[in-house]
């Protein structure tokens, strides 16, 4: 099968976004190339919704986050749903994904959806390097690593997807202590997502803590270099620039980060952000320093209003993450 993936016009290739599928096109892949455009690590992914309902929910969130226009995003979701529903028209299906949180959530969603549809002859290519940064020959070489999706992998994906969409993080946290080797990058993704829940001591997600830590070390930074510095603290980059700006904006609105010129924060345009942004200087406030020292609680200063998978975090007493005990703490005892 791998030797024929490039030339098979009846093959379906699903990957994490347009950058990867554009590279496949450049490399000469002749099949149908389907980008799976969604940052599932942020915003609501609640249980109890069918495919159409979940796509509408995600469309609403992505529009509210400034990630596109409703018509375009909605059309993209409909087009990808129609494509996978036609799975019988394809000779084979291959999923191309990376090791990071963004991709691993897409893997468990897609495998769950393909199982629901009864699809077979599914192959998986997983890379510990970023597909969009490869050369066409390097990407083509990955066809040799394609392996058939096993029943173990499919079952684990469905169990993980159900846990991720649960209205409490208990099942998701419990999964990190269970056997996940059939999907070798899933454990790291689960751990990283749990770290986005407010920390037990200071209410900060890992991303927010990293932003404040970068400013603490550097003194002041412009938005672009701050984004790059945050990425360098990740084991596997998953956070796009647009969602990073939203988290940074909350830290500014909540008084943990100051804009040097006193004006409103202006979101950078384009990627990479380090080349296109207003030259504003950002620095820590007294609140930011106190948060890093565990002397203040972010959820008290800036009540949380955020969805992580199927969990809605709301107010001053949300679900918390305790890395020391590797446990999620419910709101009633947080």
N, C-alpha and C positions, 0 to 999 in steps of 0.2 A: 504493500500500500504506500509507504513513504515515497518510493521512487516515482510514483505517479501523481502525487498530490499537486504538483505544479501544473500539470497538463490536463487534469481532469476538469472539464467544464461543468460536470454534473456534481462537483463537490461543493459542500457548504463549509466555509471557514468563518468562525465567530471569534472575535478578539475584543480587547478592552476599549477600543476607541478608534477614531479616524486616523490617528498617527500610525498605528500598527497596520490597519487595513490599507492605507495609502502606500506603505512600504511594501506590503504584499503585492500590491498592484505593480509597483515599480520592479519588483523581483520577478514578475511574470506569472503570478498565480492566475489561472484562467477561470476558476470557479466563482461562486457567489461569495462576496466578502461582506460580512455583517458586523459593523461596530456595535458593541453593547454599551451605549452611552448612559451611564448613571453612576453617581458617587453614593453608593448605598450606605457608606459609613456615616453619612450625615443626613438628618431629616427622617421623617416618619416612614417606617416600613412595617405597618401594623398587621397583625394576624386578622383573619376573618374577612379578608377581601379577596375576590377572585382576580384573575389576571387583568381584566379590564379595569376593575376598581383600583387595584394597586397602581396601575399605570396612570390613572387619573390623579391619584394621591401624590405620586412622585412628580407628575407634571406640575401640580400646584406648588409643591415645595421648590422645585428647581426654578420656576418662574419667580417665586418670592425671594429666592436667594440671588436673583440677578444673573442666572446662568443661561438665559435665553428667552425667546418669545414663546408664548403659549402655543401658537399655531405650529411653529417649527418643532418644538419639543414633543407635542402631542402627535404630530405626524410621524416623528421618528419612532415613538413607542408603537404606534399602529403598524408601521412598516416592519419592525423587527418581529412583532407578534405574528403578523401574516406570514413572514418568512419561515419561522420555526414551525408554524402550523402546517406548512407545506413540506415537512421533512421527508415524506415518502418520495418526493420528486428528486431527491438528492441521492447520489450513489453512496456518499459517506458524509459524515459531519466531523469536523475537527475543531476543538476548542484550543485557542492560543492565549495563554495567560502567564502572568508573572507571579512573583512570590509575595507581593505586598498585600496589605489589607484591602485596598481598592479592588484588586483583581480577585482575591480569594472569595470575597463576598459575591462577586459576579459568578465565579465558578459554581458555588453552591446553589445560587439562584438558577442558573442555566441548567445544571444537571437535574435539579428538581423539576423544572419546567419540561425538559425533554422526557423525563420519566412520566410525568403526568400525561403527556401526549402519546406515550408509547413508542417513542423513537428508539431505533437501534443503530448499530454500526457507528458508535460514537468514539472518537479518538481524542486524546488529550496530549497537548504539548505544553509543558510547564518549564519556565525558565527562571533562573535566579539572577538574570540580567534583564534590563528594561528593553522590551522589544523595539520600541520606537527609536532607540539609540543604536540599534544594530545596522550594519550595512546590508544591502540586499543579499550578497553571498552568505553572510552570517545567518540571516534569517532563513534562507533556503536550507542551510545545513541542519537547522533544527527539525526539518521534516523526518530525519532519521531517528529522532527521539520520540516520535509519536507512538503512544501505546493505547491499546483498547481500554475504554473505561470499564472497570470491573463492577460486579454487583456490590462488593464491599465499598467501593468509592461512591457509587450511586446511593447506597443506603446511608452512608455517613453524610453525604451532601444533603440529603433530605432531612436527616435528623438535625443537622447544623442549621439549615434554613429555617426549620420550625422553631428551634431554640432562639435564633436571632430575632425572629418576629414575635416572640412571646412578650406579653406586657410586663413581665418582670425579667431581670437579667440572671435569675438563678440558674436556669437550664443552660444558658450560654456560658456562665462561669463554671458550672459543673462539667461541661464538655471539655474545658481546657485541662481537666485532670484525668480525662479518659483517653482511650486509645484513638489517635487520629492519624496514625502513620499512613493509612491508605491515601490520604491527601497530605503530603509531607509539609506543605507550607501553611496548613490551616491552623495549627496550634499557635504559631507566631502571630497570625492575624487575629485570633480570638484574644490573645493576651493584649495586643495593641489596642483593640477596640475597648476592652475593659478599662484600660488606662485613660480613656476619654471620659469615663464617669467621674464626677467630682471626688477629689481625694478626701479621705476621712478627716485629715487634719486641717486642710486649708480650703477645701472646696474647689480647688483648681483641677481642670483636666490636665493631662500630660502636655498637650499642645500649648495651653495657656501658661503652664509652668515653664516650659521651654522658652516661650517668648519673653517672659519676665527674666529668666536666667540669662538669656543672651544680652538683654539690655543692662542687666546688673554687671556683667563682665565687661561689656564694651563701653558703657557710659551712655553714649547716644548712637543711634543708627538710623539710617533712612529705611523706608519700607522695603525696598528691594533687597539690600544686603541683609536685613532682618529675616526675610523669607529664606534666603540662602542659608543663613546661619541656623535657622530652625531645621531645615532639611538635613543639614550635616549631623544633627543629633539623632536622626532616625536610623534604625537598622535597615529599613526598607521604606523608601519614600512612597507615600500614598496620597498626600494632601496637595491638591491643586492650589494655585495661587488665589483664585477667586474665593474659595472657602477660607483660606488663610486670612485674607483681608477682612472677612466678616468676623472672624474670631478676634483679630487685632482691634477692629472697630469696637467690639464689645468691651475690651479691656480699656480702651480710651473713654468710652461712654461711662463706664463704671468707675473711672477715676484711678485706675492702676497704672496707666501709661499716659504721659503728657506729650502734647505736640508743641515743639519748641517755639513756633511762631504764634502760638495761641489761637490759630485758626482751626477750622474743621479739617478732619482728616480727608484727604482726597485719594480715592482708590486709584492705584496704578492701572494703566491700560496695557494689555498685551502680555506676551510671554517671550523671553524671560523678563520678569518685572524689574530686574536690576538695571535694565537699559531704558525703561519707560516709566517714570514716576515723577510726581512733584517732589522737589528736593526738600521735603520736610524732615526735621530731625525729631526723633522719638526718644524719650527717656523715661525712667521709672519715677513714679511719685512715691511719697511716704507710704501710701497704701500698698503699692507694688512691693516695696521693700518689706513691709510687715507681712504680706502674704507669703513671700519667699521664706520668711523666718517662722512661719506657722503661728504668727501672732494675730492674724485676722483671718476671717473666713469669707471667701469670694461669694458664696451663695447668700451670705448675710448682707454683704455690700451691694450685690447685684443679683437679685433673685433669678435663678436659672429658668430658662424657657427654651427647652431643647429636646429633640427626639434623637435617641440612639437606637436604631433598629425599631423594635416594637415597643420600646420603653419611652414613655413621656416623662421628662424631668421637668418639674414645675416648682417654683417658689423657693423658699429658704431651707426646706427640709427634704431634699430629693434622695433618691438612691445614691449611695456612696460606694467607693472602691477602697478596700483596705489591702494594699499590697503585702503587708507583713503577714496577715493571716490568709491571704489569697481568697478573700471573701467579699461578697457584696452585702452592704448593710442597708436594710430597708428604711424607709422614711420614718417609721414609728420609733426607731431607736437611734437614728443618726445623730 
